[in-house]
Structures are given as structure tokens and as C-alpha cells.
């Protein structure tokens, strides 16, 4: 199986390439340079893996939630490649990718991944180990920092850039015990590939025109306006 994973939901450019049994990943903080960095990173990692784009079987897309501009970068590249190569897209939660990386790096069974959503809000999800993977408990959420971890009990590892902006508020108000608060951890391409391969095996694919980001903020605003 040959896969390419892409995620730019935060300031990090994350790429993963699977060529047969070999998996390679690269993550770097690109900030506003994501548009300029993404294609060279793809070319470089595919070259290192010894695989051409035409040999890909599917694309793994970090679908968000996250920064609007970053999500559009991923969606634009993924849609363009999927149309050109006529291959399916596997959407995967950007928060879950980070949670998987954290669970592996820190050897933790329960992780709260959180992104800074600006406007004094946080995108977050709680993920727990299930077999050889991580699954989201409940759903991805957009809340005030003080509501991160609401309804959870026990010990959790907090990771993601939201901790740099709201860490004390998030940890102090949570109903569970959140430890470490690794704000600098970057999602790894290898974990995106693992999640993508599992979703692909389960038939969770979409066509290129359906490969759209999950903005979450728009969805929450729509739900509020209809209640």
C-alpha cells in the first residue's frame, strides 16, 4: 500500500509517505509559509521513500478542525492530487493525529489534544487507546478554555498549541487531572499514515470533490443559530 498523508491544520506542515511497508514522516513549523513549503516537502519525502506520485493508492487528509488558511492549504493540495491521480481520499481528524503521536511518544493511554481556535476558544478532543490505535471519546469540540476536559475523569495527558495560550486556565478548571501539557509536540506523519491505513481498510474514503475540511466553528455557529 502506497499512501501520502498531509496535515496543515496548525502552523505545522506535516507530511507522511508510506511505500509498501516503509513509512516516513516529516513535520516542521512553517507558519504562514505553509503554501510555499508543502509541495517541496512532498517531493522531498517521496524522493526519500523512492516512490512517485503516480504510484499512490490513496491520500490521507488531515481534515481539521484547525486554522482556516491551513485547512484550505491541505484541502487544495489533496483535491488537486486526488483529481489528477484518480485516487480516493481518507479524511482523518487532525486532533486525533496529534493524540496518536502523543500516546506513542509519551506512552499514555488517554490524551486531550487541543488547538488554539483564537477568539478565546479552543478546538479539542479526548482520545483513548483502543487496541493498537486511538479513538475519539465523544466528539471534537469548540469551547472556552475552561471547558476543556469537561465531563472527563481520571488522568489525561494534555498536548497541543492551545496549552501555550490557555494552559493555566485549561488545567485549573478541568474536572479531570491533566498532566504534562506538552504544547510543543508536533503531529507525526507516521501516525497519520497509521490512522489513514486503518480508515482505508474500513472503507472510510471519499472522492476528491468530497474532500472538504471540518471547520467546526461554522458548524457550532449554525447549531446555535437554529436553537
TISE-615919 format. One record per residue (C-alpha): residue in three letters; x, z, y. Coordinates in Angstrom, 1 decimal, padded with zeros to 4 digits. Layout:
residues N
<r><residu>ALA</residu><x>X</x><z>Z</z><y>Y</y></r>
...
***
This chain:
residues 227
<r><residu>UNK</residu><x>000.0</x><z>000.0</z><y>000.0</y></r>
<r><residu>UNK</residu><x>001.3</x><z>-001.0</z><y>003.4</y></r>
<r><residu>UNK</residu><x>-000.1</x><z>000.8</z><y>006.4</y></r>
<r><residu>UNK</residu><x>000.6</x><z>001.2</z><y>010.2</y></r>
<r><residu>UNK</residu><x>-000.6</x><z>004.3</z><y>012.0</y></r>
<r><residu>UNK</residu><x>-000.9</x><z>004.6</z><y>015.8</y></r>
<r><residu>UNK</residu><x>-001.9</x><z>007.5</z><y>018.0</y></r>
<r><residu>UNK</residu><x>-001.6</x><z>007.9</z><y>021.7</y></r>
<r><residu>UNK</residu><x>-004.3</x><z>010.5</z><y>022.4</y></r>
<r><residu>UNK</residu><x>-001.9</x><z>012.7</z><y>024.3</y></r>
<r><residu>UNK</residu><x>001.3</x><z>011.9</z><y>026.2</y></r>
<r><residu>UNK</residu><x>003.0</x><z>011.4</z><y>022.8</y></r>
<r><residu>UNK</residu><x>003.4</x><z>008.0</z><y>021.3</y></r>
<r><residu>UNK</residu><x>003.1</x><z>008.4</z><y>017.5</y></r>
<r><residu>UNK</residu><x>003.8</x><z>005.7</z><y>015.0</y></r>
<r><residu>UNK</residu><x>003.8</x><z>005.7</z><y>011.2</y></r>
<r><residu>UNK</residu><x>004.7</x><z>003.0</z><y>008.8</y></r>
<r><residu>UNK</residu><x>004.1</x><z>003.0</z><y>005.0</y></r>
<r><residu>UNK</residu><x>005.8</x><z>000.3</z><y>003.0</y></r>
<r><residu>UNK</residu><x>004.9</x><z>000.9</z><y>-000.7</y></r>
<r><residu>UNK</residu><x>005.9</x><z>004.4</z><y>-001.5</y></r>
<r><residu>UNK</residu><x>008.1</x><z>004.8</z><y>001.6</y></r>
<r><residu>UNK</residu><x>006.7</x><z>006.5</z><y>004.7</y></r>
<r><residu>UNK</residu><x>008.4</x><z>006.6</z><y>008.1</y></r>
<r><residu>UNK</residu><x>007.3</x><z>008.2</z><y>011.3</y></r>
<r><residu>UNK</residu><x>008.4</x><z>008.3</z><y>014.9</y></r>
<r><residu>UNK</residu><x>007.0</x><z>010.4</z><y>017.8</y></r>
<r><residu>UNK</residu><x>008.2</x><z>010.6</z><y>021.4</y></r>
<r><residu>UNK</residu><x>006.8</x><z>011.9</z><y>024.7</y></r>
<r><residu>UNK</residu><x>006.1</x><z>008.8</z><y>026.7</y></r>
<r><residu>UNK</residu><x>003.7</x><z>010.0</z><y>029.3</y></r>
<r><residu>UNK</residu><x>002.5</x><z>007.1</z><y>031.4</y></r>
<r><residu>UNK</residu><x>004.9</x><z>004.7</z><y>029.7</y></r>
<r><residu>UNK</residu><x>002.8</x><z>004.5</z><y>026.5</y></r>
<r><residu>UNK</residu><x>001.8</x><z>001.0</z><y>027.2</y></r>
<r><residu>UNK</residu><x>005.4</x><z>-000.1</z><y>027.5</y></r>
<r><residu>UNK</residu><x>006.7</x><z>001.9</z><y>024.6</y></r>
<r><residu>UNK</residu><x>004.0</x><z>001.4</z><y>021.9</y></r>
<r><residu>UNK</residu><x>004.9</x><z>-002.2</z><y>020.8</y></r>
<r><residu>UNK</residu><x>008.7</x><z>-001.8</z><y>020.8</y></r>
<r><residu>UNK</residu><x>008.2</x><z>001.4</z><y>018.7</y></r>
<r><residu>UNK</residu><x>006.0</x><z>-000.5</z><y>016.2</y></r>
<r><residu>UNK</residu><x>008.6</x><z>-003.3</z><y>016.0</y></r>
<r><residu>UNK</residu><x>011.5</x><z>-000.9</z><y>015.5</y></r>
<r><residu>UNK</residu><x>009.8</x><z>001.2</z><y>012.8</y></r>
<r><residu>UNK</residu><x>008.5</x><z>-001.8</z><y>010.9</y></r>
<r><residu>UNK</residu><x>012.0</x><z>-003.2</z><y>011.0</y></r>
<r><residu>UNK</residu><x>013.4</x><z>000.0</z><y>009.7</y></r>
<r><residu>UNK</residu><x>010.9</x><z>000.0</z><y>006.9</y></r>
<r><residu>UNK</residu><x>011.6</x><z>-003.6</z><y>006.1</y></r>
<r><residu>UNK</residu><x>008.0</x><z>-004.8</z><y>006.5</y></r>
<r><residu>UNK</residu><x>006.4</x><z>-007.5</z><y>008.6</y></r>
<r><residu>UNK</residu><x>003.1</x><z>-007.0</z><y>010.3</y></r>
<r><residu>UNK</residu><x>001.5</x><z>-009.8</z><y>008.2</y></r>
<r><residu>UNK</residu><x>002.2</x><z>-007.6</z><y>005.1</y></r>
<r><residu>UNK</residu><x>000.0</x><z>-004.7</z><y>006.3</y></r>
<r><residu>UNK</residu><x>-003.1</x><z>-003.8</z><y>004.3</y></r>
<r><residu>UNK</residu><x>-004.8</x><z>-001.7</z><y>006.9</y></r>
<r><residu>UNK</residu><x>-004.3</x><z>000.1</z><y>010.2</y></r>
<r><residu>UNK</residu><x>-004.7</x><z>003.8</z><y>010.7</y></r>
<r><residu>UNK</residu><x>-006.1</x><z>004.6</z><y>014.2</y></r>
<r><residu>UNK</residu><x>-005.8</x><z>007.9</z><y>016.0</y></r>
<r><residu>UNK</residu><x>-009.4</x><z>007.8</z><y>017.4</y></r>
<r><residu>UNK</residu><x>-009.2</x><z>010.8</z><y>019.6</y></r>
<r><residu>UNK</residu><x>-010.5</x><z>012.9</z><y>021.3</y></r>
<r><residu>UNK</residu><x>-007.9</x><z>012.8</z><y>024.0</y></r>
<r><residu>UNK</residu><x>-006.9</x><z>011.2</z><y>027.3</y></r>
<r><residu>UNK</residu><x>-009.0</x><z>008.2</z><y>028.3</y></r>
<r><residu>UNK</residu><x>-006.0</x><z>006.0</z><y>029.1</y></r>
<r><residu>UNK</residu><x>-004.1</x><z>006.9</z><y>025.9</y></r>
<r><residu>UNK</residu><x>-007.1</x><z>006.3</z><y>023.7</y></r>
<r><residu>UNK</residu><x>-007.5</x><z>002.8</z><y>025.2</y></r>
<r><residu>UNK</residu><x>-003.9</x><z>002.0</z><y>024.5</y></r>
<r><residu>UNK</residu><x>-004.4</x><z>002.8</z><y>020.8</y></r>
<r><residu>UNK</residu><x>-007.7</x><z>001.0</z><y>020.6</y></r>
<r><residu>UNK</residu><x>-006.4</x><z>-002.1</z><y>022.3</y></r>
<r><residu>UNK</residu><x>-003.3</x><z>-002.4</z><y>020.1</y></r>
<r><residu>UNK</residu><x>-005.3</x><z>-001.6</z><y>016.9</y></r>
<r><residu>UNK</residu><x>-008.1</x><z>-004.0</z><y>017.7</y></r>
<r><residu>UNK</residu><x>-005.7</x><z>-006.8</z><y>018.6</y></r>
<r><residu>UNK</residu><x>-003.7</x><z>-006.4</z><y>015.4</y></r>
<r><residu>UNK</residu><x>-006.8</x><z>-006.0</z><y>013.2</y></r>
<r><residu>UNK</residu><x>-008.4</x><z>-009.2</z><y>014.5</y></r>
<r><residu>UNK</residu><x>-005.1</x><z>-011.1</z><y>014.2</y></r>
<r><residu>UNK</residu><x>-004.3</x><z>-009.9</z><y>010.7</y></r>
<r><residu>UNK</residu><x>-007.9</x><z>-009.7</z><y>009.5</y></r>
<r><residu>UNK</residu><x>-007.4</x><z>-006.2</z><y>008.0</y></r>
<r><residu>UNK</residu><x>-009.6</x><z>-003.1</z><y>008.2</y></r>
<r><residu>UNK</residu><x>-009.1</x><z>-000.1</z><y>010.4</y></r>
<r><residu>UNK</residu><x>-009.1</x><z>003.5</z><y>009.3</y></r>
<r><residu>UNK</residu><x>-010.2</x><z>005.9</z><y>012.1</y></r>
<r><residu>UNK</residu><x>-008.7</x><z>009.4</z><y>011.9</y></r>
<r><residu>UNK</residu><x>-009.1</x><z>012.4</z><y>014.2</y></r>
<r><residu>UNK</residu><x>-006.1</x><z>012.8</z><y>016.5</y></r>
<r><residu>UNK</residu><x>-006.7</x><z>016.6</z><y>016.4</y></r>
<r><residu>UNK</residu><x>-006.6</x><z>016.6</z><y>012.6</y></r>
<r><residu>UNK</residu><x>-003.4</x><z>014.7</z><y>012.5</y></r>
<r><residu>UNK</residu><x>-001.7</x><z>017.4</z><y>014.6</y></r>
<r><residu>UNK</residu><x>-003.3</x><z>020.1</z><y>012.5</y></r>
<r><residu>UNK</residu><x>-001.9</x><z>018.5</z><y>009.4</y></r>
<r><residu>UNK</residu><x>001.6</x><z>018.3</z><y>010.9</y></r>
<r><residu>UNK</residu><x>001.4</x><z>022.0</z><y>011.9</y></r>
<r><residu>UNK</residu><x>000.2</x><z>023.1</z><y>008.5</y></r>
<r><residu>UNK</residu><x>003.1</x><z>021.3</z><y>006.9</y></r>
<r><residu>UNK</residu><x>005.8</x><z>022.4</z><y>009.4</y></r>
<r><residu>UNK</residu><x>004.7</x><z>026.0</z><y>009.7</y></r>
<r><residu>UNK</residu><x>003.3</x><z>026.4</z><y>006.2</y></r>
<r><residu>UNK</residu><x>000.0</x><z>027.7</z><y>007.4</y></r>
<r><residu>UNK</residu><x>-003.4</x><z>027.3</z><y>005.7</y></r>
<r><residu>UNK</residu><x>-005.6</x><z>027.4</z><y>008.9</y></r>
<r><residu>UNK</residu><x>-004.8</x><z>025.7</z><y>012.2</y></r>
<r><residu>UNK</residu><x>-006.5</x><z>025.3</z><y>015.5</y></r>
<r><residu>UNK</residu><x>-005.3</x><z>022.1</z><y>017.2</y></r>
<r><residu>UNK</residu><x>-006.1</x><z>021.9</z><y>021.0</y></r>
<r><residu>UNK</residu><x>-005.6</x><z>019.2</z><y>023.6</y></r>
<r><residu>UNK</residu><x>-005.8</x><z>019.7</z><y>027.4</y></r>
<r><residu>UNK</residu><x>-009.0</x><z>017.9</z><y>028.5</y></r>
<r><residu>UNK</residu><x>-008.4</x><z>018.7</z><y>032.2</y></r>
<r><residu>UNK</residu><x>-011.3</x><z>019.9</z><y>034.4</y></r>
<r><residu>UNK</residu><x>-010.7</x><z>023.4</z><y>032.9</y></r>
<r><residu>UNK</residu><x>-011.8</x><z>022.3</z><y>029.4</y></r>
<r><residu>UNK</residu><x>-010.1</x><z>021.9</z><y>026.0</y></r>
<r><residu>UNK</residu><x>-010.6</x><z>019.5</z><y>023.1</y></r>
<r><residu>UNK</residu><x>-010.1</x><z>021.4</z><y>019.9</y></r>
<r><residu>UNK</residu><x>-010.9</x><z>021.7</z><y>016.2</y></r>
<r><residu>UNK</residu><x>-010.3</x><z>024.2</z><y>013.4</y></r>
<r><residu>UNK</residu><x>-008.9</x><z>022.8</z><y>010.2</y></r>
<r><residu>UNK</residu><x>-008.4</x><z>024.4</z><y>006.9</y></r>
<r><residu>UNK</residu><x>-006.3</x><z>023.4</z><y>003.8</y></r>
<r><residu>UNK</residu><x>-008.4</x><z>021.8</z><y>001.1</y></r>
<r><residu>UNK</residu><x>-006.3</x><z>020.7</z><y>-001.9</y></r>
<r><residu>UNK</residu><x>-003.4</x><z>018.6</z><y>-000.6</y></r>
<r><residu>UNK</residu><x>-004.9</x><z>017.9</z><y>002.8</y></r>
<r><residu>UNK</residu><x>-006.6</x><z>019.5</z><y>005.8</y></r>
<r><residu>UNK</residu><x>-010.3</x><z>019.2</z><y>006.7</y></r>
<r><residu>UNK</residu><x>-012.1</x><z>020.0</z><y>009.9</y></r>
<r><residu>UNK</residu><x>-014.3</x><z>023.1</z><y>009.7</y></r>
<r><residu>UNK</residu><x>-017.4</x><z>022.3</z><y>011.7</y></r>
<r><residu>UNK</residu><x>-016.7</x><z>019.6</z><y>014.3</y></r>
<r><residu>UNK</residu><x>-014.4</x><z>018.6</z><y>017.1</y></r>
<r><residu>UNK</residu><x>-015.4</x><z>020.4</z><y>020.3</y></r>
<r><residu>UNK</residu><x>-015.0</x><z>020.2</z><y>024.1</y></r>
<r><residu>UNK</residu><x>-015.3</x><z>023.7</z><y>025.6</y></r>
<r><residu>UNK</residu><x>-013.9</x><z>026.1</z><y>028.1</y></r>
<r><residu>UNK</residu><x>-010.6</x><z>027.6</z><y>027.1</y></r>
<r><residu>UNK</residu><x>-012.2</x><z>031.0</z><y>026.4</y></r>
<r><residu>UNK</residu><x>-014.4</x><z>029.4</z><y>023.7</y></r>
<r><residu>UNK</residu><x>-011.6</x><z>028.1</z><y>021.6</y></r>
<r><residu>UNK</residu><x>-011.9</x><z>029.7</z><y>018.2</y></r>
<r><residu>UNK</residu><x>-015.4</x><z>030.8</z><y>018.8</y></r>
<r><residu>UNK</residu><x>-017.2</x><z>031.8</z><y>015.6</y></r>
<r><residu>UNK</residu><x>-013.9</x><z>031.9</z><y>013.5</y></r>
<r><residu>UNK</residu><x>-012.5</x><z>034.9</z><y>011.8</y></r>
<r><residu>UNK</residu><x>-009.1</x><z>035.7</z><y>010.2</y></r>
<r><residu>UNK</residu><x>-005.6</x><z>034.4</z><y>011.1</y></r>
<r><residu>UNK</residu><x>-005.1</x><z>031.0</z><y>012.6</y></r>
<r><residu>UNK</residu><x>-002.1</x><z>029.0</z><y>013.9</y></r>
<r><residu>UNK</residu><x>-002.7</x><z>027.5</z><y>017.4</y></r>
<r><residu>UNK</residu><x>-000.9</x><z>024.3</z><y>018.2</y></r>
<r><residu>UNK</residu><x>-001.1</x><z>021.5</z><y>020.8</y></r>
<r><residu>UNK</residu><x>-000.5</x><z>020.9</z><y>024.5</y></r>
<r><residu>UNK</residu><x>-003.6</x><z>022.9</z><y>025.7</y></r>
<r><residu>UNK</residu><x>-001.6</x><z>026.1</z><y>025.0</y></r>
<r><residu>UNK</residu><x>000.8</x><z>025.2</z><y>027.9</y></r>
<r><residu>UNK</residu><x>-002.1</x><z>025.2</z><y>030.3</y></r>
<r><residu>UNK</residu><x>-004.5</x><z>027.8</z><y>028.9</y></r>
<r><residu>UNK</residu><x>-002.7</x><z>029.7</z><y>026.3</y></r>
<r><residu>UNK</residu><x>-003.3</x><z>033.3</z><y>027.5</y></r>
<r><residu>UNK</residu><x>-007.0</x><z>032.6</z><y>028.2</y></r>
<r><residu>UNK</residu><x>-007.5</x><z>031.0</z><y>024.8</y></r>
<r><residu>UNK</residu><x>-005.8</x><z>033.7</z><y>022.8</y></r>
<r><residu>UNK</residu><x>-007.3</x><z>036.6</z><y>024.7</y></r>
<r><residu>UNK</residu><x>-010.9</x><z>035.5</z><y>024.4</y></r>
<r><residu>UNK</residu><x>-010.9</x><z>034.2</z><y>020.9</y></r>
<r><residu>UNK</residu><x>-012.9</x><z>036.0</z><y>018.2</y></r>
<r><residu>UNK</residu><x>-010.1</x><z>035.4</z><y>015.6</y></r>
<r><residu>UNK</residu><x>-006.4</x><z>036.1</z><y>015.5</y></r>
<r><residu>UNK</residu><x>-004.4</x><z>033.1</z><y>016.8</y></r>
<r><residu>UNK</residu><x>-000.7</x><z>033.3</z><y>016.2</y></r>
<r><residu>UNK</residu><x>002.4</x><z>031.4</z><y>017.4</y></r>
<r><residu>UNK</residu><x>000.7</x><z>028.9</z><y>019.7</y></r>
<r><residu>UNK</residu><x>003.1</x><z>026.0</z><y>019.1</y></r>
<r><residu>UNK</residu><x>002.5</x><z>024.0</z><y>022.3</y></r>
<r><residu>UNK</residu><x>005.4</x><z>021.6</z><y>021.8</y></r>
<r><residu>UNK</residu><x>004.7</x><z>020.3</z><y>018.3</y></r>
<r><residu>UNK</residu><x>004.2</x><z>016.6</z><y>018.1</y></r>
<r><residu>UNK</residu><x>001.9</x><z>014.9</z><y>015.6</y></r>
<r><residu>UNK</residu><x>003.9</x><z>013.1</z><y>012.9</y></r>
<r><residu>UNK</residu><x>003.3</x><z>009.6</z><y>011.7</y></r>
<r><residu>UNK</residu><x>003.8</x><z>010.7</z><y>008.1</y></r>
<r><residu>UNK</residu><x>000.8</x><z>013.0</z><y>008.4</y></r>
<r><residu>UNK</residu><x>-001.4</x><z>010.3</z><y>010.0</y></r>
<r><residu>UNK</residu><x>-000.5</x><z>007.9</z><y>007.1</y></r>
<r><residu>UNK</residu><x>-001.4</x><z>010.6</z><y>004.5</y></r>
<r><residu>UNK</residu><x>-004.8</x><z>011.1</z><y>006.1</y></r>
<r><residu>UNK</residu><x>-005.3</x><z>007.4</z><y>006.5</y></r>
<r><residu>UNK</residu><x>-004.5</x><z>006.7</z><y>002.9</y></r>
<r><residu>UNK</residu><x>-007.0</x><z>009.3</z><y>001.8</y></r>
<r><residu>UNK</residu><x>-009.7</x><z>007.9</z><y>004.0</y></r>
<r><residu>UNK</residu><x>-008.9</x><z>004.4</z><y>002.9</y></r>
<r><residu>UNK</residu><x>-009.2</x><z>005.4</z><y>-000.8</y></r>
<r><residu>UNK</residu><x>-012.6</x><z>006.9</z><y>000.1</y></r>
<r><residu>UNK</residu><x>-013.7</x><z>003.6</z><y>001.7</y></r>
<r><residu>UNK</residu><x>-013.8</x><z>005.0</z><y>005.2</y></r>
<r><residu>UNK</residu><x>-012.9</x><z>001.9</z><y>007.1</y></r>
<r><residu>UNK</residu><x>-014.4</x><z>-000.2</z><y>010.0</y></r>
<r><residu>UNK</residu><x>-013.9</x><z>-003.7</z><y>011.2</y></r>
<r><residu>UNK</residu><x>-011.9</x><z>-004.4</z><y>014.3</y></r>
<r><residu>UNK</residu><x>-014.8</x><z>-004.6</z><y>016.7</y></r>
<r><residu>UNK</residu><x>-015.9</x><z>-001.1</z><y>015.5</y></r>
<r><residu>UNK</residu><x>-012.5</x><z>000.5</z><y>016.1</y></r>
<r><residu>UNK</residu><x>-013.5</x><z>002.4</z><y>019.2</y></r>
<r><residu>UNK</residu><x>-012.2</x><z>005.8</z><y>020.5</y></r>
<r><residu>UNK</residu><x>-014.1</x><z>009.1</z><y>020.3</y></r>
<r><residu>UNK</residu><x>-014.1</x><z>010.3</z><y>023.9</y></r>
<r><residu>UNK</residu><x>-016.2</x><z>013.4</z><y>023.2</y></r>
<r><residu>UNK</residu><x>-016.6</x><z>014.3</z><y>026.9</y></r>
<r><residu>UNK</residu><x>-019.0</x><z>011.4</z><y>027.3</y></r>
<r><residu>UNK</residu><x>-020.9</x><z>012.5</z><y>024.2</y></r>
<r><residu>UNK</residu><x>-021.2</x><z>016.1</z><y>025.3</y></r>
<r><residu>UNK</residu><x>-022.4</x><z>015.0</z><y>028.7</y></r>
<r><residu>UNK</residu><x>-025.0</x><z>012.7</z><y>027.1</y></r>
<r><residu>UNK</residu><x>-026.3</x><z>015.5</z><y>024.9</y></r>
<r><residu>UNK</residu><x>-026.6</x><z>017.9</z><y>027.9</y></r>
<r><residu>UNK</residu><x>-028.5</x><z>015.3</z><y>029.9</y></r>
<r><residu>UNK</residu><x>-031.1</x><z>014.9</z><y>027.2</y></r>
<r><residu>UNK</residu><x>-031.8</x><z>018.6</z><y>026.6</y></r>
***
